[in-house]
Amino acid sequence: MTELEKFRSEKDDFFRSDSQSPLSAEQRKVFRGLNYFPENGALRFHATLDRDVAHETVEMDTTGGEKQVYRREGNVSFPLDGGEVTVSLYSTEDSDLLFLPFKDQTSGKETYGAGRYIEVEVAEDDTVLLDFNYAYNPYCSYNDCWSCTIPPLENWLKAPIHAGEMAFEDNH
């Protein structure tokens, strides 16, 4: 079993049986697992965090209509679909990992319409690994009781990301 397969299996177990699961008790009774794209090594990028950006506080909209506050920590660029794209990474006070909320050309078709997320670890030399195979849906995609951050326009990609979690289908 690969590291990614193990990660996905553990996530399915959490969703199925943990009281902290974003699924309702009724959903957990019939849950058979999340849908994922096959692992895609071409959507794993090593990049350097460019901290020469405005480290401003950014308020992002949420699906519940509130605002969520983040701090822009920098940008990363990587090759995608024959070009170079740049996205912003954000921090919160309650995590050492940086947050990459994004939308792509699969959003609303093969993946959750409001976008997906990746958590990114930054090494001491400011290098990062963006592994879109770990892209995940926010909790609001599973249950309307949750409110989730909507990715900012600067992180809307013009190419499809066929990696990570696919759209949630209730009653698996």
C-alpha positions in Angstrom: 0.0 0.0 0.0 1.4 3.4 -0.9 1.5 6.3 1.5 -1.3 8.0 -0.5 -3.4 4.8 -0.4 -2.9 4.5 3.4 -3.8 8.2 3.8 -7.0 7.7 1.8 -8.0 4.5 3.7 -7.5 6.2 7.1 -9.6 9.2 5.9 -12.4 6.9 4.8 -12.2 5.2 8.2 -12.4 8.5 10.0 -15.4 9.7 7.9 -17.2 6.3 8.4 -16.7 5.9 12.2 -15.5 9.0 14.0 -17.9 11.3 15.9 -15.9 14.3 14.6 -16.6 13.2 11.0 -18.2 15.9 8.8 -20.8 13.4 7.8 -24.1 13.2 9.7 -24.9 10.0 11.6 -27.3 9.0 8.7 -24.6 9.6 6.1 -22.1 7.5 8.1 -24.4 4.5 8.1 -24.3 4.2 4.3 -20.8 5.7 3.6 -18.6 3.4 1.6 -15.7 5.7 0.9 -14.7 8.9 -0.9 -14.1 9.0 -4.7 -10.5 9.9 -5.7 -8.7 10.5 -9.0 -5.9 7.9 -9.5 -2.5 9.0 -8.1 -0.8 11.3 -10.5 2.9 12.0 -10.1 2.8 14.7 -12.7 0.7 16.8 -10.2 3.3 16.8 -7.5 5.5 19.9 -7.6 8.6 21.1 -5.7 8.6 24.9 -5.5 10.1 27.7 -3.5 7.9 30.0 -1.5 8.4 33.6 -2.7 7.9 35.7 0.4 8.4 38.9 -1.5 4.7 39.7 -1.6 2.5 41.8 0.5 2.1 39.9 3.8 -1.4 41.3 4.3 -4.3 40.0 6.1 -6.9 38.7 3.7 -10.6 38.2 4.4 -12.0 35.3 2.3 -15.7 34.7 1.8 -17.2 31.4 3.1 -20.1 29.3 1.9 -22.0 30.4 5.0 -21.7 34.1 4.2 -19.1 35.0 6.9 -15.6 36.1 6.4 -12.5 34.0 7.3 -9.2 35.8 8.1 -5.9 34.6 6.7 -2.4 36.0 6.2 -0.8 35.8 2.8 2.6 34.2 3.4 3.9 34.1 -0.2 3.4 32.8 -3.7 4.6 29.6 -5.4 4.8 29.0 -9.1 4.8 25.7 -10.9 4.3 24.3 -14.5 0.8 23.4 -15.4 -0.9 22.5 -18.7 1.9 23.9 -20.8 2.3 27.2 -18.9 3.5 28.5 -15.5 0.9 29.3 -12.8 1.3 31.1 -9.5 -0.9 30.7 -6.4 -0.8 32.3 -3.0 -0.3 30.3 0.2 -1.9 31.5 3.5 -1.4 31.0 7.2 -3.7 30.9 10.2 -2.9 31.3 13.8 -3.9 27.7 14.6 -1.7 25.8 12.2 2.0 25.5 11.3 1.0 24.4 7.8 0.2 26.8 5.0 -3.2 26.7 3.3 -3.8 26.5 -0.4 -7.4 26.9 -1.3 -8.0 26.6 -5.1 -10.5 26.1 -7.9 -9.6 24.5 -11.2 -11.4 23.4 -14.4 -12.8 20.3 -12.6 -14.6 22.4 -10.0 -18.4 21.9 -10.3 -17.9 19.0 -12.7 -15.7 16.3 -11.4 -14.9 18.0 -8.1 -16.7 20.2 -5.5 -17.9 23.4 -7.1 -16.6 25.8 -4.5 -13.0 24.4 -4.8 -10.6 22.2 -2.9 -7.8 22.7 -0.4 -4.2 21.5 0.2 -2.2 21.8 3.4 1.5 22.7 2.6 4.5 22.2 4.8 7.3 24.7 4.4 10.9 23.6 4.9 13.5 25.9 6.5 14.8 26.9 3.1 11.3 27.9 2.0 10.8 25.0 -0.3 7.4 23.3 -0.5 5.9 20.2 -2.0 2.6 20.9 -3.7 1.1 17.4 -4.0 -2.4 17.8 -5.6 -3.0 14.1 -4.9 -3.8 15.2 -1.4 -6.3 17.9 -2.5 -9.4 17.5 -0.5 -12.9 18.8 -0.3 -13.9 21.2 2.4 -16.3 19.8 5.0 -19.2 21.9 3.6 -19.2 19.6 0.5 -20.4 16.7 2.7 -22.9 18.4 4.9 -24.7 21.8 4.8 -24.0 22.3 8.5 -20.5 23.4 7.7 -19.3 26.7 6.4 -16.1 26.7 4.3 -13.6 29.2 2.8 -14.1 30.0 -0.8 -10.8 30.2 -2.7 -9.8 33.7 -3.8 -9.7 34.6 -7.5 -5.9 34.6 -7.5 -6.0 30.8 -6.9 -8.5 30.0 -9.6 -6.5 27.8 -12.1 -7.4 27.8 -15.8 -6.4 24.1 -16.1 -7.9 20.9 -14.7 -6.3 19.2 -11.7 -7.2 15.6 -12.1 -5.8 14.6 -8.7 -7.1 14.3 -5.1 -10.7 14.0 -4.0 -13.5 14.0 -6.5 -17.0 15.3 -5.8 -18.8 13.7 -2.9 -21.7 11.5 -3.8 -24.0 10.8 -0.9 -25.3 7.3 -0.3 -22.2 5.5 -1.6 
